[in-house]
Amino acid sequence: MTLHATSAFTITGWEPTTIDDRDGVSLTRTKVVKTFTGDLEGTSVAELLMAGAPNDSAAYVGFERIEGKLNGRSGSFILRHHAVSARGEQSATWMILADSGTGELQGISGPAQIVIGADGGHTLVLDYDLSADQEMTSHK
């Protein structure tokens, strides 16, 4: 059974470190800290590798450990990031890393979306599944 969660988040920390910056092309490693409110109440820390090139081309990959309560279940999981913006085209995917769930979130899997509202606010949307064993345990 697929479950759904929506949570607003704020970025409370942004620490970029330049790895390389030559000829208009940059490579940075950025530590990002977030706070979530809504169906997910918690915090996260992400490590992102980011690249930027002329004409607003950019891409990043990374991993984020999210920890807290998701629809009343305590634990953590890893979210995998991949995004590209080049020549007017954009694509992004966020997926929960298989077998990364801890506590009551063991067995969690599924995709995520990050939605940016008209006011600039960010929302994480998860459509996730829990392993059959975890679903039975959580409903006792």
VEXZA-653884 format. One record per residue (C-alpha): residue in three letters; x, y, z. Coordinates in steps of 0.2 Angstrom, whole numbers, plus 5000, padded with zeros to 4 digits. Layout:
% residues N
ALAXYZ
...
***
This chain:
% residues 140
MET500050005000
THR500750174995
LEU500750305008
HIS500850495005
ALA501650635015
THR501850825012
SER503050935022
ALA503651115021
PHE505451135024
THR506651275027
ILE508551275023
THR509351315040
GLY511151285034
TRP512051305018
GLU513951285018
PRO514751275001
THR516651224998
THR517451264981
ILE518351104974
ASP518751184957
ASP518351344948
ARG519151374931
ASP518651444915
GLY516851484921
VAL516551314927
SER516351274945
LEU516351124956
THR515751134974
ARG515351024988
THR513951094999
LYS513251035016
VAL511451085017
VAL510351075033
LYS508451075033
THR507051075045
PHE505350995040
THR503551025046
GLY501950935042
ASP501750745039
LEU503650735041
GLU504250825057
GLY506150825058
THR507850875051
SER509050825038
VAL510850845033
ALA511350835015
GLU513050825005
LEU512850884987
LEU514150894973
MET513651034962
ALA514351094945
GLY513951254936
ALA514451304918
PRO514151454907
ASN512351494901
ASP511551444917
SER511951254915
ALA512051164931
ALA511850994939
TYR512050914956
VAL512050744964
GLY511950704983
PHE511350604998
GLU510250675012
ARG509850585029
ILE508150635035
GLU507750595053
GLY506150625063
LYS504350565063
LEU503450525046
ASN501650505048
GLY501950465066
ARG503350335063
SER505050375070
GLY506650345061
SER507750395047
PHE508150365029
ILE509250425015
LEU508550525000
ARG509650514984
HIS509650674973
HIS510050704955
ALA509550864945
VAL510150944929
SER509751114921
ALA510451144904
ARG509951244888
GLY508151274895
GLU507851094900
GLN507651034918
SER507550864926
ALA507650804943
THR507450644953
TRP507350604971
MET507250424977
ILE507350344995
LEU508850234995
ALA508250054997
ASP508649975014
SER509150145021
GLY507650155033
THR507950145052
GLY506850125067
GLU504950125062
LEU505450175045
GLN506350005041
GLY505849945023
ILE505350125017
SER505550154998
GLY504850264985
PRO505050424975
ALA505050604981
GLN504650774974
ILE505250944979
VAL503851074975
ILE504251264975
GLY502751374978
ALA502251534971
ASP502851614987
GLY504551534985
GLY504251404999
HIS504851224997
THR503851075000
LEU504450885001
VAL503150764994
LEU503450584997
ASP502450434990
TYR503150294999
ASP502950105004
LEU503450015019
SER503949835019
ALA502549715023
ASP503349675040
GLN503449855045
GLU501649895040
MET500949755051
THR502049805065
SER501549995064
HIS499649945064
LYS499749845080
***
